Amino acid sequence: MTSIYALRPHPVEFNKVWVNIYDTLNKILSLQAVDRQTWSFSFSDIYFLCVAVPESQCTRLYNSVKECIQSHVQRVLQNLLAMSDESLVAEYHKRFFNCLFSYMNNQLMRERRNAESQLLYADPDDAFVYKEIGMLAFEIWKDDLIVPIKDRLVKLLLELIEMDRRNVDTRVVDIRDVILSFVAVTDRYSSANEILQGIQISPERSRPLIKFYEEIFEEPFLQMTRGYFQILSTVEFADLNCSEYMKKVLQIKEEEQERASRFLHFTSREKVEHLTSEILVEMQKERLDSVCRQMIEHESLADLRNMYYCLKPVPNGFSVLLNELSGFIKSTGISMVINANANNDPNDFVSSLHDCQSRFSSIVKDVFNNESDFIASLDKAMELVVNYRSEERQISKASERVNRFIDSILRKSKVNWSESEMEAKLKMALVIFRYIEDKDVFEKYYSKLFASRLIMNNSASREMEEQMIKKMKEACGYEFTNKLSRMFTDIGLSEELTKEFNEHLDCHDSKTVQSSFLILQSAAWPISSDHSSEQFTLPSELELPMLKFDEFYREKHHGRKLTWINHLANAEVRLNYLDRSYIVTMTVEQYALLLNFENQDQSTIGELAGRSGVSVPMLIKALRGLVDGNVLNCSDQELDENSPILLNLTLSNKRLRFKITAPLSQKSVKETQRVIDTVQQDRKLCIECVIVRYYFFHITGCIEKTGIQATSIAFPKLENAFLTMVVNQTKARFLPDISTIKQCISQLIEKLYMQRTDDYEEYQYLA
Amino acid sequence: MNESSPSKSPPKSENKLFTLKKWNAVAMWAWDVECDTCAICRVHLMEACLRCQSDSKAEDCVVVWGECNHSFHNCCMSLWVKQNNRCPLCQQDWTVQRIGQ
């Protein structure tokens, strides 16, 4: 209770108390010992001054403290002004730290309290703005001491830094502390200690706090540095070649960064870096740009890496380098493509392009840090290389090449690739695949070769096939591989179906020849069901299983109808008339032909044609395989209507099982043309679909909004927005040209989907 | 398979020069329809309708036949009949004859 009583405010005579406080304060400022008791007395004196009745004395106290500090600082200033240049910095340093800094630290607690009580008792209407005593002290230091001597002080500091640049030993600590004191006197958030330890606060917060520092020190410092860099680049480094120059620049840059963090406030480091790039790199950029082609061509990787680091901070600095790089990739790649074209070897094509890609992508990775601009420019260049065509409007050969390459790996062959070898090769193909523009052409080829592998049961590994489809799906999306995976599913389903059918036959005890069935979904496979109007008369023994299967299938799947594709069906036939029993695989059509020799050993093509009901050219195609396989003999080199055909009764083959090649339907050139034609057709359909869907969408929108069924919708002629819409919708598969889109529109008009009016093209919706 | 061993061949085929051991047939299936495009969504009936294509449900998209023998995607038709219970092609009342499988 007594202590509360003792703390009760009572009248105080200011002058009497101030003498004591003044004494303590002076001791603190000049770093003399203050004993504990005096300290406590001063503390309570201050308290009572603040809470004094009848009115608080704190305004008076505040002013007195201010005066006291001011006069102390004046004394220090006089002292410093008398100093010679050499000792000024050191003495400033000593003074700042001996007095103010320690003072600040020791007194922080007390001053804070003091300030708190001041705030409490300060009259809110008083126009005078009180500052915390600590801040006040700094303010006085700044205005009364730093400002009068700043010119001298800063000049000295800059000279010291200049000496440091010339590797003259200087007392680094002093420089840094003195420079940072310019920040400390204005930064009211961080303590002086924190500033000196380099603790960073966000630049937004520090900006107003470092204004004084920026004005009195940083600006002249940057000015000086700029001059220094200019001399470096125009005089000292002027004779270096580019490669050495860049090395020097990077070295200087690193040194300056290190120097900045040694001497300066953390916010200056960035500015110094900026200045380095501006003077040393940007102003020399033309020189650097002029040599980068040579460096790329010679693959001087170390130089290129230096160039990358030099140019990185420069805004838009990479433009020339990027151009040169992509230009070089293009010319290297295209010459590879032309070489591969000359050999017409898909393996060569894929592996050389893959080498090219991996070579440059490793450069991009190692030298250019995988910077996105470089990756983009590599991709763009590779795209041009892969899709290179010697003539405009030609479809590039890439799709065909890559597909033939993939087929050579996935098709069963004499070479037995190990699984990892296959994977590696397919991975190469996938790298190239990603760059192919006409993905629809690629898909056409792929599905053709894939179908042939599946139907002929020629695929080297189902797992690999599946993986390949999965990878392409990852790269191009569901729609791209949709048909391919349906083909794959059909094979699995057909195997089950064959099994079920055979069980079904066993149950009904009906015997037929051993059969297997591939049932393909017509839209998914690249096979037209009306491939040829001419059909061989099939051997009668096949009629029963076909009939039975048809029945079985209809039972199982309502609403479907089957079309037999006999030119793809094959038969395993045992030849019983030879010394050994051979089993020969041939097409069903070839088997039908062979059956003609059951009762006669010799015939002519004309006779055979009459009996099998097909034209001579078609018959010759089928016979060719049998003759080449030595099952049949013919003395004529060129088969024609009158060529006599004999059954070879002395056939011998190393293998007991062998295969007769299926008749090649078309020459490969024709085939390529056909693929291109179907692709063109599909593209038109696709564009038409996009257009029709667009209007369908708008009409349904109309109905939903107005409830009225609009029968037609008008749109302006070929607006850009409309064209962009079409291009956007199709570009994942191909890039349509404007003339094709126009063609499609006129086709739609022909088909009466749309009709033309005077100013608009109008789409008539037909239910 | 060991059909290659001659001793196993059945005596009947001894007289014939050629015996068919096995055949592998290939056939394509399509919906048994008169018109092969769906009049509602204008997509080929062998392809999934647009809705199923965009939802990646192509496997489940089947065809439906009405008593009038007109056929559409089942999904398209089931949406259509909510608005108008007539065949879009012949305007007869719509009754399902069968659904593809």
Chai-1 contact restraints between the chains, C-beta under 6 A:
chainA,res_idxA,chainB,res_idxB,connection_type,confidence,min_distance_angstrom,max_distance_angstrom,comment,restraint_id
A,Y478,B,S56,contact,1.0,0.0,6.0,A-B,restraint_1
A,V513,B,L20,contact,1.0,0.0,6.0,A-B,restraint_2
A,Q514,B,K22,contact,1.0,0.0,6.0,A-B,restraint_3
A,S515,B,W23,contact,1.0,0.0,6.0,A-B,restraint_4
A,S516,B,N24,contact,1.0,0.0,6.0,A-B,restraint_5
A,F517,B,A25,contact,1.0,0.0,6.0,A-B,restraint_6
A,L518,B,V26,contact,1.0,0.0,6.0,A-B,restraint_7
A,I519,B,A27,contact,1.0,0.0,6.0,A-B,restraint_8
A,I519,B,W29,contact,1.0,0.0,6.0,A-B,restraint_9
A,L520,B,M28,contact,1.0,0.0,6.0,A-B,restraint_10
A,S522,B,M28,contact,1.0,0.0,6.0,A-B,restraint_11
A,S522,B,A30,contact,1.0,0.0,6.0,A-B,restraint_12
A,S522,B,M46,contact,1.0,0.0,6.0,A-B,restraint_13
A,A523,B,M46,contact,1.0,0.0,6.0,A-B,restraint_14
A,A523,B,E47,contact,1.0,0.0,6.0,A-B,restraint_15
A,S529,B,M28,contact,1.0,0.0,6.0,A-B,restraint_16
A,H557,B,Q101,contact,1.0,0.0,6.0,A-B,restraint_17
A,H558,B,R98,contact,1.0,0.0,6.0,A-B,restraint_18
A,H558,B,Q101,contact,1.0,0.0,6.0,A-B,restraint_19
A,G559,B,W31,contact,1.0,0.0,6.0,A-B,restraint_20
A,G559,B,D32,contact,1.0,0.0,6.0,A-B,restraint_21
A,G559,B,R98,contact,1.0,0.0,6.0,A-B,restraint_22
A,G559,B,G100,contact,1.0,0.0,6.0,A-B,restraint_23
A,R560,B,W29,contact,1.0,0.0,6.0,A-B,restraint_24
A,K561,B,D32,contact,1.0,0.0,6.0,A-B,restraint_25
A,L562,B,A27,contact,1.0,0.0,6.0,A-B,restraint_26
A,L562,B,W29,contact,1.0,0.0,6.0,A-B,restraint_27
A,T563,B,M28,contact,1.0,0.0,6.0,A-B,restraint_28
A,W564,B,A27,contact,1.0,0.0,6.0,A-B,restraint_29
A,I565,B,V26,contact,1.0,0.0,6.0,A-B,restraint_30
A,L568,B,V26,contact,1.0,0.0,6.0,A-B,restraint_31
A,A569,B,A25,contact,1.0,0.0,6.0,A-B,restraint_32
A,A569,B,V26,contact,1.0,0.0,6.0,A-B,restraint_33
A,N570,B,N24,contact,1.0,0.0,6.0,A-B,restraint_34
A,A571,B,L20,contact,1.0,0.0,6.0,A-B,restraint_35
A,A571,B,W23,contact,1.0,0.0,6.0,A-B,restraint_36
A,E572,B,K21,contact,1.0,0.0,6.0,A-B,restraint_37
A,E572,B,K22,contact,1.0,0.0,6.0,A-B,restraint_38
A,V573,B,F18,contact,1.0,0.0,6.0,A-B,restraint_39
A,V573,B,L20,contact,1.0,0.0,6.0,A-B,restraint_40
A,R574,B,T19,contact,1.0,0.0,6.0,A-B,restraint_41
A,R574,B,K21,contact,1.0,0.0,6.0,A-B,restraint_42
A,N576,B,L17,contact,1.0,0.0,6.0,A-B,restraint_43
A,Y577,B,L17,contact,1.0,0.0,6.0,A-B,restraint_44
A,S581,B,P6,contact,1.0,0.0,6.0,A-B,restraint_45
A,I583,B,S4,contact,1.0,0.0,6.0,A-B,restraint_46
A,L594,B,F18,contact,1.0,0.0,6.0,A-B,restraint_47
A,E598,B,L17,contact,1.0,0.0,6.0,A-B,restraint_48
A,L656,B,S4,contact,1.0,0.0,6.0,A-B,restraint_49
